[in-house]
Amino acid sequence: AACGDAARLDEVLRRKGKRAADERDRDSSWTPLFFAARAGSAECTKLLLECGADARARDPKSATALHVAAAFASREVAALLLEHGADIDALDAAGKRPVDVAKERDREAPLVRFLEAWPRKPLSLASSEPEPGEPALPDDPRVKAALTKLHLKQRAFGADHAGLVPTLLDLAAAYRDSFADPRRARDALQRVVHITAKAHGPASLATAVALNNLGELCHEINADDDAFAALSRALEIVDEIASTWPEPPAPERLRHVLVPPLRNLALHTFACGDLDASIPLLRRLVALIQDLSPRTAGTALDSLELLHPLKTLAYAHLLDGDPDQARIMYRRALAIVAAHCGDRSLDALPFLEHLAMVDYYDDNFRDAERGFLDASDLLRENGLDKHHPDVRRNIENAA
C-alpha cells in the first residue's frame, strides 16, 4: 500500500483477508489505509476498503486516513474514504479537521472545495439534493446513492474526469437492475464512452470495452441502431489493436479482447434478422473460439463454449434456406457434447431435437423419425419415464 502496488496488495489481501486490511504498522501504528492515502493510490485504497478496512481508524495523534489524504491532496482517495464512512469532521490531536489540513496546503485547491461541499450527514441520506435544474432523484436506494456520489464527484473533479467512470458504471447497473429507466442506464454508459475516449484515446482498448458494454445494453432495450453502431465500432477498434501486436498474443488475452464484441455483434445482427451480416460474423466467432481451444497431445478439443454459437449459426443457415449447413453445425455440436460429456448425455438433447426438426422441414422424414425416437430413448436412458412431457413430445413428433 505504501508503494501504491495494487497487484501485490491484492495478493496479500487474498491470502490474509480482513486481518491484513487493518493490521497496524509497528513504528507508526498506521493501518494500510494511511499508507495508501499517503501514496495517493486510489486503487490500493479501493482494494482495502472492499476488503473491509476501517475508514474511521485513527493513529496515535488521532488523525485518520482522510487527514493524510487531505495532507497529500489526493481527491480520489478522499472520495473513496468518505463513500465508505470516513468522518468528514474528525478532529486530530491538534483539533484540525481534514479540510483544515487541506487548507494549510492550498486554500484554493479543488480538494478543499470538495471537502467543504461534502454533506455533513451519511451519504445514503444526502441524496435529496440534486444539482440545480436536474430532476428529483428516484426512490430506488442504489440509484439515489449512485447519483449522489456522481453529483459530488462532478463538483470536485469536473464532468469529464476519469474518476467518474466507476460511479457511472454503478449508476448504469442500478438503473438496469431496478428497471427504473433503462434509457438512463444507456445515457450513463454513453458518458463512460465519452470520458474513456477522452482519457485513453478514441481507438484504445478501454474505449472498445466501454463501447461493447454500451452496445450490449442498447441491444437489451431494443435500441437497434445504437447497438449496431457501438458494437461495430468496438469490433473495429479491437481488430485494429490486434493487427498491431508484434507477436501472437496469449490465447486468454485474445479471448478477452476479441470474443466479447464479436459475439455481441453477431448475436445482435442475428436477432435483427440480418442474416447477410450475422452468418459471416457467427462463422468468424466459431473459428476464433476453435483456435483458442486448448490442445491435448497436439490435438485440439473443441470447447463447450462453441455450443451456443454453433446452435445460433445452424438456425441462421436454416432461416437462410441452407438445411445442409444447419445439419453440419448441429452434428458438430453433438460431437463436442460427446467428447466432453459422453455419447448419451442429456446435454445432447436439444441438438438431437433440432437436427430432427431440420430433417422434418427438409422433407427427410425417415431421418427425422429416427432423430425424434433417438431423443426419446436418450431421455428414457437418463431416468425419465414414458409419461414425462419431453418423452411424449418426441414420440409424438416421431409419429
Secondary structure, DSSP 8 states (H G I E B T S, - for coil): -TT--HHHHHHHHHHHTHHHHT---TTT---HHHHHHHHT-HHHHHHHHHTT--TT-B-TTS-BHHHHHHHTT-HHHHHHHHHTT--TT---TTS--HHHHHHHH-TT-HHHHHHHHS-SS-GGG-TT---TTS----S-HHHHHHHHHHHHHHHHH-TT-GGGHHHHHHHHHHHHHHTS-HHHHHHHHHHHHHHHHHHH-TTSHHHHHHHHHHHHHHHHTT-HHHHHHHHHHHHHHHHHHHHH-SS---HHHHHHHHHHHHHHHHHHHHHTT-HHHHHHHHHHHHHHHHHTS-EETTEE---GGGHHHHHHHHHHHHHTT-HHHHHHHHHHHHHHHHHHH-TT-GGGHHHHHHHHHHHHHTT-HHHHHHHHHHHHHHHHHTT--TTSHHHHHHHHHH-
